[in-house]
């Protein structure tokens, strides 16, 4: 049962309309369209020393690398060992969007404590759809809860039900995709590489096996439209592939050699798919082509380019250029989407792996050492408009600052371990 935190009946009985994701919301990892590019305008193009104004800060996120999800008047996040919880287990937490006040927490399972401390904890960003919120625990438990009060509605064990497996030892971290009545996710492995479930009860609609799949990666599914049909594009430890949304039919795959982990979420623009993997693998661009009888094939525009490798900070597409970190070196790059050619590389004010989001012609670059930099999204060159040290990021060097930035309605939301911070980016 959920444990209510400083909540009232007003919050617990919030209407479905209030909880529904609006156009300005960020209801899942990398936003509603999974681009990590916010539509906001009239944002600050330079920051004072110390960064933009801090509107509020809160605690109770716990240990973890999940980004905040924002829908209606609520913020949702996953973590373990919350300062507001009675134990060190994993919880889904909900906060008031205006004040940052924690409203409720719901236990989702035990903490993920495998591997060295840096790799431990949850990292699945919740997905909100109407009056429901979905998370995937590192152990492969898909959990659906009421968005209003956190009460669990159902859960599905992706390993037990679908024979799911990870392609590395770091646990599941996908943010599920909601498309109509379908909940789509990636158990991984050859038995049911991708599945579609009824979002209301978790019952299977279809399963798509992929021969030779090494197991789920860490990316989330992106929707694509080619030939008048919808495709689901995803990467696993075996590479990039696509599935027909209606039938679950396997369409195409772009295999890669085995590597330590495959983490970045693909980028889709029209019939193009760009995907990347770290640990020296690189980034590649393919074009999808419609054929007869609903067939979709793939042709390579350019193959894996090691200069476009990215471990886990993600890559954003602004205009016709890709921006991301060079693997995890803390050296942001700008590259031409269609050729893969590097336009510039430059060190910023921070160090270590850099996570990125974009808005209003700028990149929000969060370095592993907790420095957040404002950088022009401009192929003409690297130019910073300010930077600051995220509070609490320098108190425990064993826990890197990895959670991706979120920008909604002119506000910047940052999760720094147990802390949630909200900054004002607006010019007025």
Buried (B, 14 or more C-beta within 10 A) or exposed (E): EBBBBEBEEEBBEBEEEBBBBBEEBBBBBBBBEBBBBBBBEEBBBEBEEEBBEBBBBBBBBBBBBBBBBBBBBBBBBBBBBBBBBEEBBBBBBBBBBEEBBBBBBBBBBBBBEEEEEEBBBBBBBBBBBBBBBBBBBBBBBBBBBBBBBBEBBBBBBBBEBBBBBBBBEBBBBBBBBBBEEBBBBBBBBBBBBBBBBEBEEBEBBBBBBBEEBBBBBBBBBBBBEBBEBBBBBBBBBBBBBBBBBBBBBBBBBBEBEEBBBBBBBBBBEEBBBBBBBBBEBBBBBBBBBEEEEBBBBBEEBBEBBEBBBBBBBBBBBBEEBBBBBBBBBBBBBBBEBEEBEBBBBEEBBBBBBBBBBBBBEBBBBBBBBBBBBBBBBBBEEBEBBBBBBBBBBEEEEEBBBBBBBBBBBBBBBBBBBBBBBBBBBBEE
